[in-house]
């Protein structure tokens, strides 16, 4: 009888130990699974943050330009910041046969919102011949309404003090209407004016 009890006790102990061991193993597997899931979530969050940062950077570094004129596909195009005009022309399909490549600087950097217009040979020639766009010839005279102090001091009889007086008068009264207005300035009378009258102009 006592032997049977011992056997029963041993069997119960074995069952109990097996149950505890299985529970410990399940707990360990659960903990490991939980840690792996947290690690995977951390990786996904990190990847998402990197992708968002990359997207934001790319958006900030883009510019939009409009290409028109003698190109195959006029329109608005998106380029990376720092791109040049020829990059925009490539996106627009390139120039047509009528386009004048010299009508614009293809090596120039583009700016956001810039309009890039390619002229035809005919348009470029008309612009060159238009007298309204011609630059006035340099006659060598000093423009009293735009000259800086150093330029005024190149005139005969005009030193630093008189040049500053001219600038002060111009600032107070506005542009000179005629070169004779110089004589309204203290220190510039008929004698000084007669020396410089052929060297100055107003525009």
N, CA, C and O atoms as a DFTB+ gen file, in Angstrom:
812 C
 N C O
     1  1       0.835      -1.203       0.000
     2  2       0.000       0.000       0.000
     3  2       0.868       1.250       0.000
     4  3       0.646       2.196      -0.756
     5  1       1.856       1.216       0.871
     6  2       2.785       2.342       0.962
     7  2       3.542       2.500      -0.348
     8  3       3.815       3.624      -0.771
     9  1       3.882       1.400      -0.993
    10  2       4.598       1.441      -2.255
    11  2       3.742       2.055      -3.350
    12  3       4.237       2.794      -4.202
    13  1       2.450       1.741      -3.320
    14  2       1.527       2.303      -4.318
    15  2       1.426       3.809      -4.156
    16  3       1.408       4.558      -5.132
    17  1       1.358       4.246      -2.869
    18  2       1.284       5.701      -2.609
    19  2       2.525       6.416      -3.137
    20  3       2.439       7.501      -3.712
    21  1       3.662       5.793      -2.932
    22  2       4.906       6.404      -3.413
    23  2       4.898       6.532      -4.941
    24  3       5.313       7.543      -5.508
    25  1       4.411       5.467      -5.579
    26  2       4.340       5.514      -7.046
    27  2       3.411       6.627      -7.526
    28  3       3.732       7.364      -8.457
    29  1       2.224       6.737      -6.857
    30  2       1.258       7.777      -7.220
    31  2       1.870       9.170      -7.011
    32  3       1.698      10.067      -7.836
    33  1       2.579       9.327      -5.906
    34  2       3.211      10.613      -5.580
    35  2       4.246      10.989      -6.635
    36  3       4.337      12.138      -7.067
    37  1       5.021       9.986      -7.034
    38  2       6.050      10.241      -8.058
    39  2       5.411      10.619      -9.382
    40  3       5.884      11.532     -10.060
    41  1       4.326       9.921      -9.764
    42  2       3.636      10.235     -11.010
    43  2       3.059      11.649     -10.989
    44  3       3.141      12.365     -11.987
    45  1       2.473      12.057      -9.854
    46  2       1.903      13.401      -9.731
    47  2       2.996      14.463      -9.841
    48  3       2.815      15.527     -10.433
    49  1       4.138      14.124      -9.243
    50  2       5.257      15.070      -9.290
    51  2       5.754      15.252     -10.724
    52  3       6.072      16.358     -11.159
    53  1       5.812      14.122     -11.446
    54  2       6.243      14.199     -12.852
    55  2       5.274      15.026     -13.687
    56  3       5.690      15.857     -14.494
    57  1       3.972      14.790     -13.488
    58  2       2.955      15.549     -14.214
    59  2       3.061      17.037     -13.918
    60  3       2.971      17.877     -14.812
    61  1       3.255      17.344     -12.623
    62  2       3.358      18.754     -12.205
    63  2       4.571      19.429     -12.819
    64  3       4.488      20.570     -13.274
    65  1       5.692      18.732     -12.833
    66  2       6.919      19.287     -13.400
    67  2       6.777      19.504     -14.902
    68  3       7.257      20.498     -15.447
    69  1       6.104      18.553     -15.564
    70  2       5.890      18.686     -17.013
    71  2       5.040      19.898     -17.324
    72  3       5.307      20.643     -18.267
    73  1       3.992      20.084     -16.499
    74  2       3.104      21.226     -16.709
    75  2       3.837      22.537     -16.508
    76  3       3.660      23.472     -17.288
    77  1       4.656      22.618     -15.474
    78  2       5.418      23.844     -15.188
    79  2       6.433      24.122     -16.292
    80  3       6.628      25.266     -16.705
    81  1       7.075      23.055     -16.760
    82  2       8.067      23.217     -17.824
    83  2       7.436      23.735     -19.098
    84  3       8.001      24.601     -19.765
    85  1       6.250      23.204     -19.448
    86  2       5.555      23.639     -20.656
    87  2       5.121      25.085     -20.569
    88  3       5.187      25.845     -21.535
    89  1       4.664      25.447     -19.345
    90  2       4.228      26.840     -19.164
    91  2       5.400      27.786     -19.288
    92  3       5.280      28.870     -19.860
    93  1       6.561      27.364     -18.739
    94  2       7.763      28.213     -18.813
    95  2       8.204      28.398     -20.258
    96  3       8.607      29.483     -20.677
    97  1       8.111      27.280     -21.018
    98  2       8.491      27.349     -22.420
    99  2       7.557      28.254     -23.200
   100  3       7.995      29.030     -24.049
   101  1       6.245      28.149     -22.906
   102  2       5.277      29.013     -23.586
   103  2       5.528      30.471     -23.258
   104  3       5.415      31.338     -24.124
   105  1       5.870      30.742     -21.997
   106  2       6.131      32.127     -21.575
   107  2       7.353      32.667     -22.280
   108  3       7.390      33.816     -22.720
   109  1       8.365      31.799     -22.376
   110  2       9.596      32.231     -23.035
   111  2       9.343      32.524     -24.502
   112  3       9.824      33.521     -25.042
   113  1       8.565      31.625     -25.155
   114  2       8.249      31.846     -26.563
   115  2       7.436      33.116     -26.748
   116  3       7.636      33.839     -27.724
   117  1       6.524      33.399     -25.827
   118  2       5.696      34.594     -25.907
   119  2       6.555      35.849     -25.788
   120  3       6.378      36.814     -26.532
   121  1       7.500      35.817     -24.826
   122  2       8.378      36.963     -24.623
   123  2       9.252      37.206     -25.847
   124  3       9.432      38.345     -26.277
   125  1       9.793      36.122     -26.404
   126  2      10.631      36.253     -27.585
   127  2       9.827      36.803     -28.758
   128  3      10.301      37.666     -29.496
   129  1       8.602      36.294     -28.925
   130  2       7.747      36.750     -30.003
   131  2       7.414      38.224     -29.838
   132  3       7.388      38.978     -30.811
   133  1       7.157      38.630     -28.592
   134  2       6.817      40.018     -28.314
   135  2       7.993      40.942     -28.611
   136  3       7.819      42.025     -29.170
   137  1       9.199      40.499     -28.229
   138  2      10.386      41.302     -28.494
   139  2      10.645      41.431     -29.992
   140  3      10.995      42.510     -30.471
   141  1      10.472      40.324     -30.741
   142  2      10.667      40.372     -32.180
   143  2       9.667      41.318     -32.839
   144  3      10.009      42.046     -33.771
   145  1       8.418      41.299     -32.342
   146  2       7.398      42.168     -32.907
   147  2       7.737      43.630     -32.642
   148  3       7.578      44.475     -33.524
   149  1       8.216      43.939     -31.404
   150  2       8.598      45.316     -31.085
   151  2       9.754      45.774     -31.960
   152  3       9.774      46.914     -32.425
   153  1      10.725      44.878     -32.184
   154  2      11.873      45.226     -33.027
   155  2      11.434      45.504     -34.452
   156  3      11.905      46.453     -35.079
   157  1      10.525      44.673     -34.967
   158  2      10.023      44.854     -36.328
   159  2       9.268      46.167     -36.451
   160  3       9.402      46.875     -37.450
   161  1       8.455      46.500     -35.413
   162  2       7.722      47.764     -35.433
   163  2       8.662      48.952     -35.417
   164  3       8.426      49.947     -36.102
   165  1       9.738      48.852     -34.629
   166  2      10.733      49.924     -34.566
   167  2      11.377      50.133     -35.937
   168  3      11.595      51.264     -36.374
   169  1      11.678      49.003     -36.611
   170  2      12.286      49.104     -37.939
   171  2      11.336      49.757     -38.928
   172  3      11.743      50.597     -39.731
   173  1      10.051      49.362     -38.866
   174  2       9.074      49.942     -39.787
   175  2       8.913      51.430     -39.544
   176  3       8.830      52.209     -40.493
   177  1       8.866      51.839     -38.265
   178  2       8.736      53.252     -37.938
   179  2       9.951      54.041     -38.417
   180  3       9.828      55.150     -38.936
   181  1      11.138      53.435     -38.227
   182  2      12.366      54.098     -38.648
   183  2      12.400      54.256     -40.164
   184  3      12.789      55.306     -40.674
   185  1      11.988      53.202     -40.891
   186  2      11.950      53.271     -42.353
   187  2      10.961      54.333     -42.813
   188  3      11.229      55.073     -43.759
   189  1       9.802      54.404     -42.131
   190  2       8.789      55.384     -42.502
   191  2       9.298      56.802     -42.286
   192  3       9.059      57.685     -43.109
   193  1      10.009      57.021     -41.162
   194  2      10.553      58.344     -40.880
   195  2      11.599      58.731     -41.912
   196  3      11.635      59.874     -42.368
   197  1      12.459      57.772     -42.285
   198  2      13.490      58.059     -43.286
   199  2      12.862      58.378     -44.631
   200  3      13.314      59.290     -45.324
   201  1      11.827      57.640     -45.008
   202  2      11.152      57.867     -46.283
   203  2      10.473      59.230     -46.296
   204  3      10.494      59.935     -47.305
   205  1       9.861      59.601     -45.148
   206  2       9.203      60.898     -45.048
   207  2      10.208      62.025     -45.136
   208  3       9.967      63.035     -45.797
   209  1      11.340      61.850     -44.463
   210  2      12.394      62.874     -44.512
   211  2      12.940      63.008     -45.919
   212  3      13.196      64.116     -46.390
   213  1      13.121      61.870     -46.597
   214  2      13.635      61.886     -47.967
   215  2      12.663      62.583     -48.899
   216  3      13.068      63.370     -49.754
   217  1      11.357      62.289     -48.731
   218  2      10.334      62.907     -49.569
   219  2      10.295      64.403     -49.349
   220  3      10.191      65.177     -50.301
   221  1      10.380      64.818     -48.072
   222  2      10.372      66.244     -47.763
   223  2      11.551      66.945     -48.377
   224  3      11.411      68.052     -48.898
   225  1      12.723      66.320     -48.329
   226  2      13.921      66.921     -48.895
   227  2      13.798      67.061     -50.400
   228  3      14.170      68.084     -50.974
   229  1      13.269      66.012     -51.038
   230  2      13.118      66.056     -52.486
   231  2      12.157      67.162     -52.894
   232  3      12.382      67.844     -53.894
   233  1      11.058      67.347     -52.106
   234  2      10.080      68.372     -52.429
   235  2      10.698      69.761     -52.321
   236  3      10.440      70.626     -53.158
   237  1      11.513      69.976     -51.292
   238  2      12.123      71.273     -51.078
   239  2      13.140      71.597     -52.163
   240  3      13.395      72.772     -52.427
   241  1      13.726      70.590     -52.797
   242  2      14.787      70.808     -53.769
   243  2      14.298      70.780     -55.208
   244  3      15.095      70.588     -56.127
   245  1      13.003      70.968     -55.418
   246  2      12.452      70.976     -56.770
   247  2      12.064      72.392     -57.165
   248  3      11.644      73.186     -56.324
   249  1      12.208      72.707     -58.459
   250  2      11.774      73.995     -58.995
   251  2      10.888      73.738     -60.202
   252  3      10.997      72.700     -60.855
   253  1      10.006      74.695     -60.493
   254  2       9.104      74.588     -61.631
   255  2       9.382      75.737     -62.601
   256  3       9.455      76.897     -62.197
   257  1       9.535      75.409     -63.864
   258  2       9.796      76.422     -64.895
   259  2       8.850      76.200     -66.068
   260  3       8.393      75.084     -66.315
   261  1       8.567      77.280     -66.781
   262  2       7.729      77.188     -67.977
   263  2       8.601      77.372     -69.210
   264  3       9.343      78.348     -69.322
   265  1       8.501      76.429     -70.124
   266  2       9.274      76.475     -71.368
   267  2       8.309      76.764     -72.515
   268  3       7.312      76.064     -72.697
   269  1       8.620      77.798     -73.279
   270  2       7.729      78.176     -74.379
   271  2       8.553      78.571     -75.599
   272  3       9.784      78.579     -75.568
   273  1       7.843      78.897     -76.667
   274  2       8.532      79.313     -77.883
   275  2       8.839      78.147     -78.803
   276  3       8.032      77.229     -78.948
   277  1      10.001      78.188     -79.420
   278  2      10.363      77.214     -80.450
   279  2      10.919      75.918     -79.850
   280  3      12.079      75.562     -80.059
   281  1      10.045      75.215     -79.090
   282  2      10.383      73.891     -78.561
   283  2       9.278      72.922     -78.965
   284  3       8.171      73.339     -79.307
   285  1       9.581      71.642     -78.924
   286  2       8.622      70.654     -79.414
   287  2       7.435      70.460     -78.481
   288  3       6.314      70.232     -78.937
   289  1       7.677      70.549     -77.172
   290  2       6.592      70.315     -76.209
   291  2       6.576      71.418     -75.148
   292  3       7.059      71.207     -74.036
   293  1       6.030      72.588     -75.477
   294  2       5.973      73.667     -74.491
   295  2       5.156      73.254     -73.271
   296  3       4.230      72.452     -73.383
   297  1       5.494      73.794     -72.129
   298  2       4.750      73.470     -70.920
   299  2       5.529      73.796     -69.663
   300  3       6.615      74.372     -69.717
   301  1       4.951      73.415     -68.518
   302  2       5.587      73.618     -67.217
   303  2       6.273      72.319     -66.809
   304  3       5.678      71.243     -66.867
   305  1       7.520      72.436     -66.400
   306  2       8.302      71.248     -66.070
   307  2       8.944      71.392     -64.686
   308  3       9.266      72.487     -64.226
   309  1       9.111      70.238     -64.056
   310  2       9.712      70.184     -62.722
   311  2      11.145      69.677     -62.847
   312  3      11.403      68.655     -63.484
   313  1      12.071      70.409     -62.230
   314  2      13.482      70.035     -62.279
   315  2      14.078      70.095     -60.883
   316  3      13.532      70.730     -59.981
   317  1      15.197      69.428     -60.728
   318  2      15.930      69.499     -59.474
   319  2      16.590      70.865     -59.353
   320  3      17.056      71.440     -60.336
   321  1      16.618      71.368     -58.130
   322  2      17.279      72.653     -57.891
   323  2      18.736      72.569     -58.340
   324  3      19.421      71.582     -58.069
   325  1      19.204      73.610     -59.025
   326  2      20.565      73.601     -59.541
   327  2      20.644      73.183     -60.997
   328  3      21.722      73.199     -61.591
   329  1      19.498      72.805     -61.582
   330  2      19.489      72.430     -62.999
   331  2      19.735      73.660     -63.867
   332  3      19.627      74.797     -63.407
   333  1      20.066      73.409     -65.129
   334  2      20.348      74.497     -66.066
   335  2      19.304      74.537     -67.181
   336  3      18.475      73.637     -67.318
   337  1      19.372      75.591     -67.958
   338  2      18.356      75.804     -68.992
   339  2      18.294      74.637     -69.963
   340  3      17.206      74.239     -70.380
   341  1      19.449      74.081     -70.331
   342  2      19.412      72.994     -71.316
   343  2      18.703      71.758     -70.774
   344  3      18.161      70.972     -71.550
   345  1      18.698      71.573     -69.442
   346  2      17.928      70.459     -68.853
   347  2      16.430      70.659     -69.110
   348  3      15.716      69.717     -69.455
   349  1      15.971      71.901     -68.934
   350  2      14.559      72.205     -69.170
   351  2      14.197      72.017     -70.638
   352  3      13.107      71.542     -70.955
   353  1      15.105      72.388     -71.532
   354  2      14.842      72.224     -72.962
   355  2      14.746      70.751     -73.334
   356  3      13.951      70.379     -74.197
   357  1      15.545      69.913     -72.691
   358  2      15.480      68.476     -72.953
   359  2      14.123      67.914     -72.541
   360  3      13.544      67.091     -73.249
   361  1      13.612      68.371     -71.374
   362  2      12.294      67.909     -70.928
   363  2      11.199      68.359     -71.884
   364  3      10.180      67.685     -72.035
   365  1      11.414      69.500     -72.527
   366  2      10.426      70.028     -73.464
   367  2      10.581      69.430     -74.861
   368  3       9.978      69.919     -75.817
   369  1      11.372      68.395     -74.981
   370  2      11.520      67.703     -76.265
   371  2      12.579      68.280     -77.169
   372  3      12.752      67.815     -78.296
   373  1      13.298      69.291     -76.695
   374  2      14.329      69.899     -77.516
   375  2      13.787      71.026     -78.383
   376  3      12.578      71.247     -78.447
   377  1      14.693      71.735     -79.049
   378  2      14.309      72.856     -79.902
   379  2      13.793      72.366     -81.258
   380  3      14.127      71.274     -81.718
   381  1      12.979      73.199     -81.869
   382  2      12.519      72.903     -83.223
   383  2      13.578      73.362     -84.231
   384  3      14.571      73.986     -83.857
   385  1      13.360      73.051     -85.495
   386  2      14.303      73.448     -86.545
   387  2      14.358      74.965     -86.707
   388  3      15.367      75.515     -87.150
   389  1      13.260      75.637     -86.343
   390  2      13.201      77.091     -86.514
   391  2      13.878      77.835     -85.359
   392  3      14.068      79.049     -85.436
   393  1      14.241      77.120     -84.293
   394  2      14.763      77.773     -83.095
   395  2      16.172      78.293     -83.295
   396  3      16.989      77.684     -83.987
   397  1      16.441      79.435     -82.675
   398  2      17.781      80.015     -82.693
   399  2      18.466      79.651     -81.372
   400  3      18.123      80.226     -80.339
   401  1      19.421      78.718     -81.370
   402  2      20.074      78.288     -80.125
   403  2      20.775      79.428     -79.399
   404  3      20.975      79.367     -78.186
   405  1      21.148      80.468     -80.139
   406  2      21.874      81.588     -79.533
   407  2      20.934      82.603     -78.884
   408  3      21.387      83.617     -78.353
   409  1      19.640      82.336     -78.924
   410  2      18.692      83.312     -78.379
   411  2      18.613      83.284     -76.865
   412  3      17.972      84.147     -76.265
   413  1      19.256      82.302     -76.234
   414  2      19.261      82.235     -74.770
   415  2      20.511      81.516     -74.292
   416  3      21.159      80.796     -75.052
   417  1      20.836      81.717     -73.043
   418  2      22.009      81.098     -72.428
   419  2      21.616      79.734     -71.865
   420  3      20.979      79.654     -70.815
   421  1      21.991      78.672     -72.556
   422  2      21.578      77.335     -72.139
   423  2      22.320      76.837     -70.905
   424  3      21.898      75.862     -70.284
   425  1      23.414      77.490     -70.542
   426  2      24.181      77.073     -69.371
   427  2      23.721      77.770     -68.097
   428  3      24.242      77.499     -67.015
   429  1      22.757      78.656     -68.221
   430  2      22.283      79.424     -67.065
   431  2      21.501      78.526     -66.109
   432  3      20.759      77.646     -66.546
   433  1      21.667      78.751     -64.794
   434  2      20.884      78.022     -63.802
   435  2      19.423      78.487     -63.854
   436  3      19.147      79.673     -64.032
   437  1      18.506      77.548     -63.698
   438  2      17.090      77.900     -63.694
   439  2      16.666      78.296     -62.282
   440  3      17.285      77.895     -61.296
   441  1      15.596      79.092     -62.205
   442  2      15.039      79.514     -60.932
   443  2      13.568      79.145     -60.888
   444  3      12.909      79.044     -61.922
   445  1      13.061      78.946     -59.681
   446  2      11.664      78.565     -59.531
   447  2      10.757      79.659     -60.103
   448  3      10.910      80.834     -59.771
   449  1       9.814      79.263     -60.963
   450  2       8.887      80.207     -61.573
   451  2       9.419      80.893     -62.809
   452  3       8.770      81.799     -63.332
   453  1      10.575      80.491     -63.289
   454  2      11.199      81.151     -64.433
   455  2      10.489      80.803     -65.745
   456  3      10.038      79.675     -65.947
   457  1      10.402      81.796     -66.626
   458  2       9.880      81.573     -67.975
   459  2      11.059      81.470     -68.934
   460  3      11.860      82.399     -69.036
   461  1      11.169      80.357     -69.630
   462  2      12.235      80.142     -70.607
   463  2      11.611      80.145     -71.997
   464  3      10.866      79.236     -72.362
   465  1      11.925      81.178     -72.757
   466  2      11.350      81.287     -74.102
   467  2      12.452      81.172     -75.141
   468  3      13.458      81.880     -75.089
   469  1      12.243      80.266     -76.085
   470  2      13.197      80.063     -77.176
   471  2      12.696      80.795     -78.405
   472  3      11.591      80.534     -78.881
   473  1      13.504      81.712     -78.923
   474  2      13.121      82.486     -80.103
   475  2      13.446      81.729     -81.379
   476  3      14.375      80.923     -81.421
   477  1      12.675      81.998     -82.409
   478  2      13.017      81.488     -83.737
   479  2      14.079      82.417     -84.338
   480  3      14.332      83.501     -83.813
   481  1      14.693      81.986     -85.434
   482  2      15.672      82.839     -86.109
   483  2      15.028      84.161     -86.531
   484  3      15.650      85.220     -86.449
   485  1      13.794      84.086     -86.977
   486  2      13.086      85.291     -87.435
   487  2      12.845      86.250     -86.269
   488  3      13.059      87.456     -86.392
   489  1      12.393      85.696     -85.128
   490  2      12.140      86.540     -83.957
   491  2      13.425      87.168     -83.432
   492  3      13.444      88.341     -83.060
   493  1      14.500      86.382     -83.406
   494  2      15.782      86.894     -82.928
   495  2      16.295      88.010     -83.831
   496  3      16.838      89.000     -83.342
   497  1      16.128      87.860     -85.136
   498  2      16.580      88.885     -86.080
   499  2      15.758      90.157     -85.920
   500  3      16.302      91.260     -85.970
   501  1      14.439      90.007     -85.727
   502  2      13.571      91.170     -85.563
   503  2      13.917      91.924     -84.292
   504  3      13.884      93.154     -84.275
   505  1      14.245      91.214     -83.243
   506  2      14.605      91.870     -81.991
   507  2      15.907      92.650     -82.137
   508  3      16.056      93.732     -81.569
   509  1      16.838      92.104     -82.892
   510  2      18.117      92.779     -83.095
   511  2      17.947      94.044     -83.915
   512  3      18.611      95.052     -83.671
   513  1      17.046      93.980     -84.896
   514  2      16.848      95.123     -85.785
   515  2      15.940      96.182     -85.195
   516  3      15.921      97.310     -85.687
   517  1      15.190      95.856     -84.158
   518  2      14.237      96.795     -83.574
   519  2      14.991      97.929     -82.888
   520  3      15.720      97.674     -81.929
   521  1      14.843      99.157     -83.340
   522  2      15.569     100.269     -82.724
   523  2      15.139     100.515     -81.288
   524  3      15.877     101.116     -80.508
   525  1      13.945     100.051     -80.939
   526  2      13.485     100.246     -79.566
   527  2      14.290      99.444     -78.563
   528  3      14.331      99.790     -77.382
   529  1      14.927      98.383     -79.015
   530  2      15.714      97.553     -78.113
   531  2      17.196      97.851     -78.212
   532  3      17.993      97.296     -77.456
   533  1      17.580      98.737     -79.152
   534  2      18.997      99.049     -79.333
   535  2      19.514      99.840     -78.142
   536  3      18.803     100.682     -77.594
   537  1      20.737      99.575     -77.747
   538  2      21.360     100.281     -76.641
   539  2      21.866     101.637     -77.121
   540  3      22.461     101.734     -78.194
   541  1      21.632     102.686     -76.329
   542  2      22.127     104.001     -76.741
   543  2      23.646     104.017     -76.774
   544  3      24.311     103.368     -75.966
   545  1      24.183     104.778     -77.732
   546  2      25.626     104.863     -77.844
   547  2      26.196     105.644     -76.675
   548  3      25.569     106.585     -76.187
   549  1      27.385     105.258     -76.222
   550  2      28.060     105.950     -75.136
   551  2      28.792     107.155     -75.716
   552  3      29.757     107.008     -76.466
   553  1      28.316     108.361     -75.357
   554  2      28.924     109.581     -75.895
   555  2      30.030     110.113     -74.995
   556  3      30.626     111.148     -75.293
   557  1      30.310     109.414     -73.895
   558  2      31.390     109.828     -73.022
   559  2      31.009     110.904     -72.026
   560  3      31.823     111.284     -71.184
   561  1      29.774     111.406     -72.107
   562  2      29.337     112.451     -71.187
   563  2      28.851     111.854     -69.865
   564  3      28.352     110.730     -69.819
   565  1      29.007     112.633     -68.795
   566  2      28.582     112.189     -67.467
   567  2      27.118     112.553     -67.269
   568  3      26.730     113.713     -67.403
   569  1      26.314     111.553     -66.952
   570  2      24.891     111.788     -66.716
   571  2      24.707     112.312     -65.289
   572  3      24.953     111.594     -64.320
   573  1      24.278     113.551     -65.173
   574  2      24.132     114.182     -63.862
   575  2      23.092     113.492     -62.982
   576  3      23.134     113.625     -61.759
   577  1      22.165     112.760     -63.587
   578  2      21.089     112.126     -62.819
   579  2      21.421     110.718     -62.343
   580  3      20.686     110.144     -61.539
   581  1      22.514     110.163     -62.829
   582  2      22.870     108.789     -62.425
   583  2      24.303     108.652     -61.941
   584  3      24.659     107.632     -61.350
   585  1      25.126     109.652     -62.180
   586  2      26.552     109.535     -61.860
   587  2      26.798     109.451     -60.359
   588  3      26.137     110.126     -59.570
   589  1      27.761     108.609     -59.975
   590  2      28.195     108.522     -58.583
   591  2      29.236     109.601     -58.310
   592  3      29.681     110.291     -59.227
   593  1      29.616     109.741     -57.057
   594  2      30.555     110.794     -56.671
   595  2      31.866     110.676     -57.435
   596  3      32.390     111.680     -57.917
   597  1      32.402     109.471     -57.553
   598  2      33.683     109.270     -58.226
   599  2      33.617     109.707     -59.690
   600  3      34.575     110.271     -60.218
   601  1      32.483     109.443     -60.341
   602  2      32.329     109.827     -61.742
   603  2      32.215     111.336     -61.881
   604  3      32.765     111.918     -62.815
   605  1      31.507     111.969     -60.960
   606  2      31.385     113.424     -60.989
   607  2      32.736     114.100     -60.784
   608  3      32.994     115.166     -61.343
   609  1      33.590     113.480     -59.986
   610  2      34.903     114.063     -59.690
   611  2      35.850     113.999     -60.880
   612  3      36.930     114.588     -60.838
   613  1      35.465     113.293     -61.942
   614  2      36.297     113.280     -63.159
   615  2      36.102     114.543     -63.984
   616  3      36.868     114.803     -64.912
   617  1      35.076     115.335     -63.651
   618  2      34.799     116.570     -64.384
   619  2      35.763     117.673     -63.942
   620  3      36.175     117.728     -62.784
   621  1      36.107     118.532     -64.870
   622  2      37.040     119.634     -64.576
   623  2      36.449     120.574     -63.536
   624  3      35.317     121.034     -63.684
   625  1      37.200     120.856     -62.499
   626  2      36.762     121.797     -61.476
   627  2      35.815     121.207     -60.451
   628  3      35.359     121.927     -59.563
   629  1      35.504     119.928     -60.541
   630  2      34.603     119.281     -59.582
   631  2      35.422     118.366     -58.671
   632  3      35.865     117.290     -59.072
   633  1      35.607     118.827     -57.439
   634  2      36.307     118.016     -56.453
   635  2      35.315     117.248     -55.602
   636  3      34.129     117.177     -55.924
   637  1      35.801     116.679     -54.525
   638  2      34.943     115.854     -53.666
   639  2      33.806     116.669     -53.061
   640  3      32.672     116.192     -53.003
   641  1      34.089     117.887     -52.611
   642  2      33.060     118.723     -51.975
   643  2      31.945     119.072     -52.957
   644  3      30.766     118.949     -52.627
   645  1      32.313     119.507     -54.161
   646  2      31.296     119.869     -55.157
   647  2      30.521     118.635     -55.621
   648  3      29.318     118.719     -55.866
   649  1      31.197     117.493     -55.742
   650  2      30.501     116.267     -56.134
   651  2      29.461     115.881     -55.089
   652  3      28.352     115.471     -55.432
   653  1      29.815     116.011     -53.835
   654  2      28.859     115.715     -52.760
   655  2      27.708     116.709     -52.770
   656  3      26.575     116.342     -52.459
   657  1      27.981     117.967     -53.122
   658  2      26.918     118.968     -53.212
   659  2      25.939     118.629     -54.331
   660  3      24.731     118.818     -54.186
   661  1      26.467     118.128     -55.448
   662  2      25.608     117.722     -56.565
   663  2      24.693     116.565     -56.142
   664  3      23.498     116.571     -56.437
   665  1      25.266     115.576     -55.449
   666  2      24.473     114.438     -54.988
   667  2      23.414     114.878     -53.982
   668  3      22.284     114.391     -54.013
   669  1      23.780     115.799     -53.089
   670  2      22.836     116.283     -52.091
   671  2      21.685     117.038     -52.756
   672  3      20.529     116.881     -52.360
   673  1      21.997     117.857     -53.766
   674  2      20.946     118.596     -54.472
   675  2      20.016     117.622     -55.194
   676  3      18.795     117.784     -55.177
   677  1      20.601     116.625     -55.816
   678  2      19.798     115.633     -56.549
   679  2      18.886     114.861     -55.611
   680  3      17.749     114.538     -55.956
   681  1      19.398     114.569     -54.417
   682  2      18.593     113.839     -53.444
   683  2      17.434     114.685     -52.942
   684  3      16.349     114.167     -52.680
   685  1      17.663     115.982     -52.808
   686  2      16.634     116.861     -52.262
   687  2      15.620     117.284     -53.317
   688  3      14.426     117.357     -53.024
   689  1      16.069     117.564     -54.537
   690  2      15.188     118.129     -55.567
   691  2      14.800     117.136     -56.664
   692  3      13.904     117.419     -57.460
   693  1      15.451     115.997     -56.714
   694  2      15.166     115.047     -57.776
   695  2      16.111     115.230     -58.945
   696  3      17.137     115.901     -58.824
   697  1      15.765     114.629     -60.088
   698  2      16.646     114.680     -61.254
   699  2      16.801     116.108     -61.787
   700  3      15.918     116.955     -61.651
   701  1      17.961     116.328     -62.396
   702  2      18.195     117.600     -63.070
   703  2      17.356     117.642     -64.342
   704  3      17.359     116.687     -65.118
   705  1      16.647     118.731     -64.558
   706  2      15.847     118.884     -65.776
   707  2      16.725     119.327     -66.930
   708  3      16.458     118.966     -68.076
   709  1      17.762     120.098     -66.658
   710  2      18.689     120.590     -67.668
   711  2      20.053     120.787     -67.019
   712  3      20.152     120.937     -65.801
   713  1      21.085     120.786     -67.822
   714  2      22.432     120.867     -67.254
   715  2      22.665     122.217     -66.576
   716  3      23.502     122.322     -65.679
   717  1      21.930     123.249     -66.998
   718  2      22.095     124.574     -66.392
   719  2      21.683     124.599     -64.924
   720  3      22.046     125.518     -64.190
   721  1      20.917     123.579     -64.491
   722  2      20.510     123.516     -63.086
   723  2      21.710     123.373     -62.157
   724  3      21.601     123.607     -60.953
   725  1      22.848     122.992     -62.717
   726  2      24.059     122.872     -61.899
   727  2      24.405     124.190     -61.218
   728  3      24.935     124.203     -60.107
   729  1      24.104     125.288     -61.886
   730  2      24.464     126.583     -61.336
   731  2      23.581     126.989     -60.161
   732  3      23.827     128.020     -59.534
   733  1      22.553     126.191     -59.850
   734  2      21.738     126.434     -58.662
   735  2      22.435     125.941     -57.407
   736  3      22.019     126.240     -56.288
   737  1      23.515     125.171     -57.614
   738  2      24.252     124.599     -56.487
   739  2      25.323     125.581     -56.047
   740  3      26.051     126.133     -56.872
   741  1      25.414     125.794     -54.744
   742  2      26.397     126.721     -54.203
   743  2      27.809     126.251     -54.552
   744  3      28.146     125.083     -54.357
   745  1      28.622     127.157     -55.062
   746  2      29.991     126.825     -55.420
   747  2      30.174     126.507     -56.887
   748  3      31.302     126.392     -57.365
   749  1      29.069     126.363     -57.608
   750  2      29.157     126.102     -59.048
   751  2      28.517     127.281     -59.774
   752  3      27.294     127.394     -59.854
   753  1      29.351     128.132     -60.287
   754  2      28.878     129.314     -60.994
   755  2      29.237     129.216     -62.481
   756  3      29.615     128.155     -62.977
   757  1      29.110     130.339     -63.168
   758  2      29.295     130.355     -64.618
   759  2      30.673     129.856     -65.030
   760  3      30.811     129.169     -66.042
   761  1      31.705     130.204     -64.237
   762  2      33.067     129.819     -64.601
   763  2      33.249     128.303     -64.583
   764  3      33.779     127.726     -65.533
   765  1      32.808     127.659     -63.497
   766  2      32.921     126.202     -63.397
   767  2      32.029     125.525     -64.417
   768  3      32.415     124.538     -65.043
   769  1      30.834     126.067     -64.577
   770  2      29.873     125.445     -65.501
   771  2      30.389     125.472     -66.934
   772  3      30.200     124.514     -67.683
   773  1      31.038     126.568     -67.315
   774  2      31.538     126.681     -68.685
   775  2      32.601     125.632     -68.989
   776  3      32.783     125.250     -70.145
   777  1      33.302     125.166     -67.961
   778  2      34.348     124.149     -68.157
   779  2      33.771     122.753     -68.393
   780  3      34.387     121.928     -69.067
   781  1      32.582     122.491     -67.833
   782  2      32.051     121.115     -67.857
   783  2      30.775     120.970     -68.686
   784  3      30.255     119.863     -68.831
   785  1      30.265     122.078     -69.229
   786  2      28.970     121.998     -69.904
   787  2      28.968     121.022     -71.079
   788  3      27.943     120.405     -71.368
   789  1      30.095     120.880     -71.750
   790  2      30.173     119.952     -72.889
   791  2      30.496     118.519     -72.462
   792  3      30.567     117.620     -73.299
   793  1      30.693     118.310     -71.152
   794  2      31.038     116.974     -70.644
   795  2      29.929     116.335     -69.840
   796  3      30.091     115.221     -69.343
   797  1      28.778     117.035     -69.698
   798  2      27.683     116.505     -68.887
   799  2      26.397     116.454     -69.698
   800  3      26.273     117.100     -70.738
   801  1      25.456     115.682     -69.206
   802  2      24.150     115.549     -69.856
   803  2      23.129     115.152     -68.805
   804  3      23.487     114.776     -67.689
   805  1      21.865     115.236     -69.164
   806  2      20.773     114.743     -68.304
   807  2      19.916     113.817     -69.149
   808  3      19.676     114.090     -70.325
   809  1      19.449     112.718     -68.553
   810  2      18.586     111.768     -69.277
   811  2      17.517     111.250     -68.344
   812  3      16.683     110.439     -68.748
